[in-house]
Every structure is written in structure tokens, then in C-alpha cells.
Amino acid sequence: MAEGPSTLESSSQVDNEKSYSYLPQTYWGLDPLHRAFVKMFIRDVLEMDNYPGHPALNVYAYKNHPISRVDLLGWVVRVEEREKLFNYAIDDGTGVIGCTCWKPRVQSTTGKGLIDDNDYSTTGASTSANSAEQEFAEFLASKMQEIKKCVRQLRQPVKLGDLLHVRGRIKSYRGRREVGAAYFHLVVDPTCSTEIRRTMEQLQLYQDFYDVPFQLPRCQEGGDSSEAGVVKSLQDAIANFLSTNSTVLNFEIKELATVDSLMAIVQKARKENDSTINAKQVFSLFTRAVGGLEELGIVYKSDKDNLYVVIDRDATLESSVLDIVRRESQKPKYSESGCHYRHILDCLRTNHRFSGVSPNVVVHILDKLESQSDVISTSENYYIAF
């Protein structure tokens, strides 16, 4: 393991020009904007920097809010169609950003292409059919209408000058920032009333929420000298240490105790509690702190005893997960609905090297692959590769 610096630069240090502190990754979930589709202006989406200390993640900082998903509304100024997706560029008056919109996955089971409107209708149903048969016929007819609607959308894509509503993850592709759409919808707004109402709503959201820096609860801002508080402080410090030292690919727990900035946290707790801490207790504190990072999907335990690997620096793990998704997506069982992340985890653990990988690690890798457009989630926790 590479030796750490004599002092650890915490992400909570306050910039002289700012009145807020950046959040450690372990506290991102406390900010309601982190997992929400944030209604922002395109200019701000383009100007946001990567969240300090986490350049490998597609998480960006507005004030000190960690933003990964956005909700945008804009006029289409560029249309590019590919085999499986549309690339739209939308303009809301503050900036222009590209949006990757995947085509609906529609497969015909009849070989006739688009089905006539009279197909699967219930008008010719026998009067002697029972109610269950009629309900099934009506259900089947409604599903066929949905399929035909999807096919029409494919044949009549969004055009230049249309107003498009997009929700998705922020990502970078070939050095350009764009949005990988999880949802997109054509908005009919001839009088621009929808756009005006949304702009007014955004201005209010900026004033009430976005421009107000997020503050941690006092119980977490202060120095908690309890054992749980020391473990939490160690967990945050180790996460920051790993993010600021890119040469650290793996480590053992005993090596962390040689980093002065980490041991300073333990010594501070010892002084505040006016007690002594032996080597066994120190090892226990570090073990619990690293266990917390493992649950968060930041590190995983390798097949070697006490050796932990930083997942963002393990290209083999990422490629292995992608290979599994690609292979399983070819099977009829998963070709439509995709495969669950638990199934991907089971396949991954057949490799002895990744036998200690936790479910959160796999979810983290899948989220990263989705942000890179290598895989797409067909529904919650189900993924498929293209």
C-alpha cells in the first residue's frame, strides 16, 4: 500500500469563498437531492464540477449537494437516430445538452409487423363466452394497443422544434457531458404555458432548496467520542484517504494503522474518553470502519486474507460484471426482462477471486456501467447489455 500523507485533507474543509462544507460520501444519502431527479437549468448541469474527492463517480456538486440525476425540459435542436437509440440535443434557453434516449424494446410474435386495429378486438366475441374470457380478451387488446403505440413512436420520432421532457443520469461521453435518459416524453405546449410554469417552479426550487447548502445534523457534525462515533469518523477518513491517494489499489487493515492522519482520530478519542486503547482494540475499530466501506460498495474483500481492494481501481471486476451481463442477456430467460443483480452476484462469486464481493459492490458497478451506457436497467434491479 502506498504511504499516505502526513495530514489527511478532509472533504469537509471550508473554502474561503464558500460558507458550506462538502459531504463525505457516507452522508450523501442524507441529502434528499442525491437520489432525486433534480429540476435544474441546463447551464448549471453543464457547469457543475465532479464532487470533490470522487472524480471516478458520476456525481456532481451544486453548492455542496451531490447531484447524479436531473429532470430537464427543453426544445429539440438536434436529432440523431441510431439502431437502438436517439441522440437529442435540447435547449432550455440557458444552454444545450445532449440526451441519449433508448428506443423501446418491441418484438413482434406474429411475424406480420404492425398489427391491424381490428386484431384482438372483442367486438366479435361469442355471447356465450364467460366473463373471465372477456376480461382476458380486453386485457390482451389493451396490451396490443400499447405495443402499437411504441411502434408508432419508433416510426415517428421527436422532431426539431419539439418540446422534450427528459429524466436521467448525468454522465460524460468522450469528454462531453450528457444525460442518459431513463424517461423521455414529447410535450405538446403550443402556448408555452407548460414551459413558463416549470420555469417559475424551478426558480422557487433554487431559492428554497438548491441554493441552500445542506447541513449535517449536529450529532454528526460534532466530535462524537463514543465507540460508534469513532468508527464512523474512521470510516469517513479512510474513504477520503482512498479517494485522495490514487496509487492505493488494495490494502490490509493493519497498514491503515500506519497512516498518521487515521491514527490521530483514534488518539483524539482516547484523550476525550481519558482511557487507553490497546492494539487489539485499534484493529477492531479499523475492521468495523472498513466493514462499513464494504457495505457502501467502496471496497471488497479479496480471496486473500485481510486484503481489501478499491473497486473503482479494479478494472478486472468491472469487466467481469459486464461480461456476465452480456452473456446472460443472450439467454432467452433474460433477453427481455434482464437479469437481477443477485443473479449477477451469484455468477461473479463462482470466480474464487470475487467470492467476497458484497451485493452493494455489484450494484455500484452496475450503476457505473449504466452511466457509461454499457448496460441499461429494464426495471428496478434488473439489467441487460447491448
Secondary structure, DSSP 8 states (H G I E B T S, - for coil): -----SS---TT---TT-S-----GGGGGGSTTSSS-EE--HHHHHH-EE-TT-TTSS-EEETTEEE-EEEEEEEEEEEEE-SSEEEEEEE-SS-EEEEEEE------SSSSSS--TTTT-STT--TT--HHHHHHHHHHHHHHHHHHHHHHHHHS---TT-EEEEEEEEEEETTEEEEEEEEEEEE--TTSHHHHHHHHHHHHHIIIIITS-----HHHHS---SHHHHHHHHHHHHHHHHHH-TT--EEEHHHHTT-HHHHHHHHHHHHHHT----HHHHHHHHHHHHHHHHHTTSEEE-SSTTEEEEGGG-HHHHHHHHHHHHHHHTSTTTTTT-EEHHHHHHHHHTSGGGTT--HHHHHHHHHHHHHTTSEEEEETTEEEE-
